[in-house]
């Protein structure tokens, strides 16, 4: 696998799309083993797409695009403004709260960061916030998006690792609140000026009106978890429910989903689904070589030679993910590394849901760090912000989310409390 890793790194350095880099480097493994049938790469690519559980991914992407075109974003922005407009930092605080509320809608950190940069970014700059600071807030704020159900990262991890997606969805609720609190506190400390959106305290009527406007987005993850808890549908079927829910909300609740906006949602979904599913299909070629060469066992032996403490082992994995995330997209890390690290931590007695939450958070942070963070580049390009200025201004937010990640590692009850409450305690490994 050494040559496979070298080819993969070279292709990424050349700027080749990640999916092609994974597929081509995976084929190098078969060139090294001529005794293996040459038809295996094709068979692996096709069979990877036949996994029924993966049907949830395109359905949730489609649901997210329909919800984004239904007017729900406008209502959530109004709710976030009412609730957070009086906090120090003004629009920065509103953007953090909006990202948390939007978690149940888009499920994608990159999509959320780009959307907020277009919607809120220009006004943040007009209000005098430094360009790098605004970009850092909008970028790191979207970390909550894939943690609130239905996060695409959880679906990928649960499918690849055969972990309960319902428990993963439930596990994201408390960590998302902690991440929001850490980011809000960081904004309060680092804001250079007393910038408020509104001076007066919101009235009960204003809060009630804003809650009514955003209630359909707030109830979305609640309906998903309730349906999974009571066995009304499987994780794949809940994706179909999400699409029906999104269309119904857009057509009947907000009445903004028309033929033109529905067509835009479908077109955007086709692009997003094609990119994700193509990546998943080609990753099967790469994954075959990892299993064939017993890479998980080799890495496990190396890590166990360093420590046999489960918490310290998870901390080392997180450090590796943070470093790898500087160069590789979080989605790729989840697909490639789940089969390697999950068996290792399970053998150490770590709950797979606990590890999955920490794993997805750490892998997603790479979207916000140079040199190849996708969310970072999306926000910086929209706000015309130099990467150096972004990196300097976003450092406090990186420290804040890293502290929360450490808390999630060493206090697993924070992660497992809600899943155990909703679905019951998982059996001991």
N, C-alpha and C positions, 0 to 999 in steps of 0.2 A: 504493500500500500504506500510505500515511500514515494515511488514514482507517480502514483495517482495523486498524492498530496502536492507534489511539486508541480505537476501539470495544472492542477486546480488553482494553485497560487499564482502561477504564471498567467493563466487565462484571465483571472480576476484582475491582475495588475495591468493587463493589456486593455481592460475595459469591456471584456466580453460579458453579455448578460449572464446573470448567475445561473439560470436554468441550463443554458448551453454549456457553461463551464462545468457544471455538475455532470451532465450527460456525457460530455466528451472525455472528461477525466475518468469517469466510471468505465467507459469503453477501453481505456488504457489498461485497466486491470485484466480484461479478457484477452488483450493482445499479449499480456505477460503469461497467460495460461492457455495456450493453444489446445490443450486437452479438453477444455470446456466447449460445448457446442456453441457455435457462433450465433445461433438463433435465440440464445437466452436473453440478451439485452432487449430484443424486441418483445419477447414474451413478458419480461418483467415490466416493461413500460406499459403494455396493454393491461396486464393483470392488476397493476397498481390502481388503475382507474376503475376497476370493477368492485372496489370496496364500497359496500352499501353505506357504511357509516360516514364516508366522505361526502355523501349527498347533502349533509347538513351545511357544508361550507358554501357551495353556490347558492343554496336557498337563503342562508343568513346574509350573504352579500347582496342578493337581490332585495331582501326585506329592508336592509339598511339603506339602499339607494332609494327605494320607494318612500321610506320614512323621511329621508332627507329632502325629498321633493314634495312632501305633503304639507309643509308649513310648520312642522313640529319644531324645527330649529329656531324659528322666530319666537315661538311661545316659550321655549326653554331659555332663550336669551333674555326675554322679559322676566321670567322667574328668577334667573340668576342675578339680574340687575336689581330686582326688588330685595332679594335676600342678602346680597353681598355689596351693594352699591355704597353703603355707609362705611365699609371697612377701609382702612388705610391701604392705598394702592389702587382704589377705584376699579378701572377696567381690568387691571391685572388680576384682581381678586375675582371679578366677574368671569373672566376667561377660565380660571381654574375651576370654579364651580360649574360653569357650563360644560367643561370637558368631562367632569364627573357625571353630570346629568346625561350627557350625550353618550356615555358608555353603553347604555342599553339600546342605542340606536345604530351607531355606525360599526362598532366592534373593531375598528382599525385605527391605530394611533396615527399613522401617516395621513389617512383621509381626514381625520379630525383636526390634526395640526394644520393641514393645508386649508381646510374650510375656515377655521378660525382666523388664520392669517389674512385671508381675503375679507372676512366679515368684520373683524375687530381690529386687526393690525393697523390699518391706516388711521383709525381714530386714536389708537394708543400713541402713535407718533405725533399726531396733531396736538395731543394733550401734553406733549413734552417728555414722554418716556424715552430714554435712550434706545436707539435702534437695536443694539445687541441685547439689552435687557428685555425689550418687548419680544424679540425673537426667542430668547431663552424661556420666557414665561409660556409663550404659545407652544413651543416645542415640548418642554418637559411636562407641561400641564396635560398633554394628551396621553401621558403614561397611564392615567386612570382609565382611559377608554377601553383597552382590551381586557381590563381586570373586571369591570362590571359586566355581568352576563348580557348578551351572548358573545364573549370574546372569541375571535377566530383562533387565537393562540391556544386557548383551552381545548377547542375542538380538535386541532391538529395534535396536541399533546395526548389528549384522551384517546384519539383514534390510533395513533402510532403505538402508545404505551398500554393500550387496553385498560384505561382507567375510567371510572365513572364520570361522564361529562356533567351529569346533574350535580354531583358533589363538587366538581371543579367550579361550576357556575356559582354555587352557594359559597364556596371558599373565597371568592373574590370580593364579597361585599364589605367585610370589615377592613381588609387591607386597602381597598379603594378609599374608604373613609379616612384611614390613617395617612395615606399618601396625600389626600386633599388637605388634611389638617397640617401636615408638615410643609406642604407647598404654600398654604395660606400664611402660616407663621413666618416662613422665609420671606415672603413678599412684605409682610408687615415690618420685618427687621431691615430689609435691604432697600425699601422704597426711599428714594432720595428726596421726595417731596410729599406733602400731605395732599395727595390727589384723591378726591372723592367724586363719585358720580352724583350723589345726592346727599344733602345735608340733613334732611328731616328723617325721622324714624318712619318706616312704612306702617301704614295703618292696617288693622286687621282685614278691612275690606280689600285693600290692595294686595295683601298676601293671599287672601282667599281667591281673588280674581286671577292672580298669576298661577296659583296652584291648579285651578280649574283648567286654565289654558294648557298647562304642561302635564296634566294628569295622565294622558294617554301614553306619554313616554315613560313616566314614573311607574305606571302599572305594567309596562311591557315585560321587564325582567321578573316581576312578581308572577305574572301569568305563566311565563316559561317555567319557573321553578315549581309552581303549583302543579302544572301539567305533568312534569317529570316526577314529582313526588308522589302523586296519586295514580301514576301509571296510565294517564290518558294518552300519552304518545311517547315514542322513543326519541332519542336525540336527533335522529334523522327526520322523523315525522314532525318534531317541534319546529324544524326549519320551515316546513310547509305551512304550519300554523302561523309562523312569523310573517310569511309573505301575505297570507290572507288577512292577517291583522293589520299589516302596513297598508294594504290597498283599502281596507275598510275605513281605517282612520283617515287616510288621505281623501277618500271620496265622500264620506258621510260626516265625520267629525269636524275636519277643518275645511273640507270642500275645496281643496287647492290642487288635487291630483287630477289633472286634465290629460287629454290625449298627448299634447306636446310634452308635458313634464313626465308622463309615463314612458314616452319614447326615449327621453333623455336618461331616465333611470335604467331602462333596459339596455341602452347602448353602453352606459357606464358599467353596468353589471357584466356585460359580455367581455369587456376589456379586463376587468378585475378578475373574473372567474377564469378566463383563459390564462392569465399570468400565473395565478396560484395553482391551478390544476396541472398546467404544463410543468411547473416546478416540482410538484408532487410526483408526477408520472416519471420524470427523469431521475428523481432521487432514488427510485428503486434500483437503478443500475449501480449507483454509488453504494447504496446500502447492502447489496449482495456481496460486494467485495469486503465490506467491513465485517460481515458475519463470517464469510469464508475464511478470512485471515485471523479470526478470533480476536479482533481489535478490542472489543469490550473487556475480555478477560485480561488482555495485556495492560490496558489502562487501569483496570481494577487492581491488579497486582501492584502496579506502580504507586497508585494512590494509597493503597493499604500499607505499603512500605513506608509512607510518610506519617500516616496517623490511622488509628482505628477508632477515633472518636467521631461519632456520626455528625455532630454539630460542626466540628472543625472541618470534616470532609465536605459538608455542604458549603461552608464558607470558601474552601479552596475551589470548588466547582463554580461558585458565583464569581470569584475573581477571574477564573478562566473565561467564563462567559462574558464578563465585562471587557476583557482584553480582546476576545474573539469578536465581540459585537462592534468593536471599532473598525472592523474590516469586512464582516459578513452580516447580512441582513438577519434580523431576529427570526423570521419565518424559516429561513434555511437552517439556522442553529437548532430550532425545535425539531425539524424533520430529521436532521442528521445526527444529533447528539442524544435525543431521547432514548434510542435503543442502546446507547453506550452507558449513560449515567443512571438510568432508572433501575436496571437490575442491580447495580452496585449499591445504591442507597437503600433499596429494598432489602438486600442481604444484611445491611447494617441496622435494620429495624425501623427505617424512616417510612412514615406514611406516604404513599404515592401521591395523594392529593396535596399534602403539605409540600412535598418536593416540587410538584407540578406548579403550584402557585409561585414559589420562589424562583423556579426555573423560568417561567414565562416572564416574570417581572425583570429578572436579570437579563434575559435575552432581548427584551423590548427596550431596555435602557440603551442598547447599542444603536437604536434608531436616532438617538439624540446626541451622539458623540462623534467627533471627527475621527478619521478622515472620510468615512463613507456613510454616515448616518442619513437615512432616507428622509426622515421627518425633519432633520436639521436642514438639509439642502432644500426641501420644499419650502420651509418657512423663510430661510435666508434668501432664496431666489425671489419670493413674492415681496418681501420687505426690502430687498436690495441691501442686505446686511453682509458685511465681510465675515468670513468664518472665524477669523482671529478675534474680532470684537464679540461675536456670539460666544466663542469658547470662554473668553474672559468673564463675560457677564453672567453666563449660565453656571459657573462653577458652584455658587451657593446652592443651586437647585440640585446639582449632582450630589453634593454632600448630603442634602436633606433626604433624597430618595435612597441613598446608600445606607443612611442610618435606619430608615424604616425597613429596608431589606434585611439588615442585621437583626432587627427586632423580630422579623418574621422567621428568621432562621432559628434563633435561640428560644423563642416562645411559640411553639407550634400550636398551643391552644388558641392563639389569636386567629390562626387560619382555620382550625378545625371546629371551632365553637359552633358556627352557623351550620355547616354540613351535618354535624352530629345532631344538632337540634332539629333539622328538617328531615334528614334521611335516617337518623339513628346512628349510633356509634359503629364504625367499621370494625370487622373482626381483626384481632391481633395478627400481625404477619408471622 
